[in-house]
Amino acid sequence: MTTWTSRLMIYDSEEGRAFPVLETEDHIEAPNWTPDGEALIVNGDGRLYWVDLNEPDLAEIDTGMLIKLNNDHGISPDGSTLALSDHTLGGGSVIWTLDLDAEEADPVRITPNSPSWWHGWSPDGKTLAYTAVRDEVFGIYTIPVTGGPETCLIGGPHHYDGPDYTPDGQWVWFNSERSGNGTSDLWRVRVDGTDPQQMTDDDRVNWFPHPSPDGTKIVYLAYPNGTTGHPGDLDVELRLLAPEGGKPETLVKLFGGQGTINVPSWSPDSVAFAYVEYARK
């Protein structure tokens, strides 16, 4: 039987190269960088883990009753709160928040409806962006971090996924098949749901755009032409795009896909980003 290894990696844009942080036989996914720059958060087997960059290891995060977490999670801009996507209760993924300063883990349910998959914090920390399916239709939604009514920014008969805010709070980037060309492209829409703009138009299947904290670049996952959905276990690329679009630059070619870069993973200084690659042992 084939054994797979997960490698938690960091790409340094100043050095123009990637280097490993942690290698494990556990299947880990979707790294976030903490706002203080000192650690990464990853998902694995329904749980979340801290990875201290000074002494890399998997240290489990207490998430209370939530034990079936998927790989859509992220830390607030001030570092105090985690947004989690979990299906412990059944009936599909629901978004929760977790106060990291509390003495005991006491997650708070935010989205009343499911399925809902978290993907982005607004820069002011007041709003969550997520993918949801309502009445069998995909869309990009927002909701106050304290809960309340949800707002559909954009949706339709095609797939919508991976929303992430620009650092000025004016746009939400996402991927969708809404162009009708049979593949997934990157898009952005204003935070009031107006002016949707297609940002890529090539032969790749493009997913999970993440604007850098300084607003100067977008990193994303590019699948081979003809890929359906966002599977794992494929030869993929991590590409860089200017915020106004244009020709992308391929930074890394790797074996990965699902779990590689599902959530925001830029370092606070916008110099580096984290990702996961996989290899056969």
N, C-alpha and C positions, 0 to 999 in steps of 0.2 A: 504494500500500500504506500502511496506517495505521501511524504511528510512535507508540509509547507512551513516556511519560515516567514514571519512578518518582520520587516525592517522599518523602523521609524527613522525618517530621514529629514534633514534640513538642507534646503537649497539657499546658498549665500549668493546674492546677486552681485555683490562687490567683488567676490572672488570668482564668480562664474562657474561654481561647481557645487555638487551636493556631497554631504558626508553623513555617515550613520550616527544615530544617537543611541539606539537600542535595538537589539535583535532578540526575538523570542519565538518559541514554537507555538505560543498562544496566538489566536487570530485576533489582531487588534485593527482598529479602523479610526478614521476621521479625527485627526489631531486638531485641537485648538491651541493657540498660544495665550497664556495668561497676560493681562495688561501690564504686569510688572516685569515681564520678559524672562521670568525665572523658571517657568515650568510649562509643560504641555499637558493637555487633557485628552485621553483617548478612550474609545469604547472597546469592550471585548466581552463576548458571551453574555450580553444583557446587563453588564455593569460598566461603571466609569472608573478611570484610574488617573492619578497624578503621575507625571514623570518629571522629577526634579532634574533640571539640565546640568546641575553640578554633580549629582550622583544618580544617574539614570536608572530607574527601576519602576516597576508597576506597583503603586500604592493605591489600594482600593478606596474610593470615595463612598462614604455612607450616604445612600440615597433613600433611606427609610424603607417604606413598603414597596418602592419602585424597583423591581428586579428584572424587568424585561425591557430594558432601554434599547432603542435602536441607535443608529449612528448619526442622529440629527440632534446635536447638543451644542451649547456655547455659553461662554461666560460674559457677563454684563461689562460695559465699558469701565465701570468703577471697580470691577473685580469682586463685587460682593454677592452676586447672585448667579446661579446656573439656570439656564433654560434647558429643559429635558423633554424628549419625546419618548413615550413609554406606552406599552400595551399590556401591562400587568392585569388591568381590570377586564380585558377582553373587549371585543367590539371595535378594534382598530386603535391606532396610535392617538394619544392625547398629549397636549403640551402642558407641562408643569413648570413651576419655578421652585428653586431651593435656595434658602438663605444660607450662605456659607459661613456666616458668623454665629449662627445659632448653636447652642450647646447640643441639641439633638436634631437629627434630620427630620424635618416636617414639611414635605413637599406640598405646594399649593396648586390646585388644578386651575388652569387659565382658560383653555378652550372648552366650552361646553359640548361641542360637537366633534365627532370623529368621522373619518381619519383626519388628523392634523399633524404635520411634520415641521418642526421648527427649523429655520435656516438663518435668520438674521436679527440682530439688535439694531435699533435706530441709534445714531451717535449720541443722543441725549439720554439713552437708556430707558425711555418711556414707552416704546412700542416694539412689538415683536412682529417679524415677517415670517410667513410660513406658506407651505404648500398644503392644499386641502382638496378634498373631493366632496362636493355637495350636490345632491340629486344626480349622482353619477357623472358630474362634470368637474374637471380639474380647474383650479384657479390659484392665483397668488393672492394671499390674504394678509391683513394686518389686524392687530388687536392691542389694546392697552396692556402694559405689563401687569397691571392690577386686575385684569379681566374686564369684561363688559362686552358690548356688541362688536362683532367682527365685521370687517370691511373687505369686500372683494375688489382688489385693484384692477385685475384683469383675469379673464377666464374664457373658456370656450370648448369646442369639441376636440381640441388637441391636448397633448400633455404639456403641463406647466410645472416647473420645478426650480429648486435652488435659489430662492430670492435672497439677495444680500444688498444692504444699503451702501451708497457712496458716503464718504466721510463728511460731506457737506449736508447730508440728510435730504438732498433734493431728488435723488433717483433711487430706484430699486432695480438692480440687474437680476436677470433670471434666464433660464433656458426654456425653449419651447419649440414645438413643431408647427407653430401657427403660420409660418410662411407658406406652408402647403407644398413644399418641395420634397416632402417625404423624409426629411432628416431634421435633427435638432440643431437649432442655431441659438446664439446668444442674443438677448434683447435687453432693453432697459425701458422703464416706464416712470413717469413722474409720480411722486408719492401721493398725489391726488387721483391717480389712475388715468391721467391724460397723456397724450403724445407718446404712444409706444413706438420704439425705434429698433429696427433690426441692426445688430452690431457685427455679426459675422455672416458670410455667405460663401461657403467653400464646400469641398467634398468630404469634410470631416463631420463627425457627429459630436457636437460640442455641448458640454455640461458644466454646471457648477462654477459660475463666474464669481470671483472674489476680488473686489476693489481693495487696493492697498490703503493703509491708514492715512498716507499722505496724498491719496487721490491721483497718483501719477501713473498707475498701471493696474491691469486686471490679469490675474492668473486663473487658468481654467483647465479642465480636463478634455482632451480631444481623443475620441474613439475613432477606429477605422471606419471608412465608408461602408454603409450597409448594416452597421450595428443597430440592434433594436433595444431600446431601453438603456439602462446603465449597468450592465452585468460586470461581474468580476472576472479575473483570470483571462485577461486579454493583453496584447501588446498595445499600449496607449502612450500618449504624450501629454506632458504638461507644457502649456503654451502661455505666452505673455502677449497682452494686447494693450494698446494705448487707450485711454478713457474715451477718446473720440472715435475709436475704431481703427480701421486700416489693416495693414498686413501683419499677421501675428508672427511671433518669434517662438520657435521650439526651444525650450530650455532643457527638458529631460525626456528621454525615451525609457520606458520601464514596463514591467509586467505588473498590471494592477487593474484599476477600474473602480468598481464598487468598493468604497472604503478608503480609496486613495486620498481624496481631497473633497469630501462631501460638504464640509463646513468651513467657515472662515478660519484661516490658519496663518495669517501674516504675523510676523513679529511686530511689536509696537512701533519700532523705528522704520518699518517698511523695507528693511534691508534683506530680510530672509522670510521664507515660508516653510512650513512643515508639511510632510506628506508620508504616506505609507506605501511601500512596494512589497511585493511578494516574490518568493523564489522557492524552487524545489530543492529539497535536501538530498 
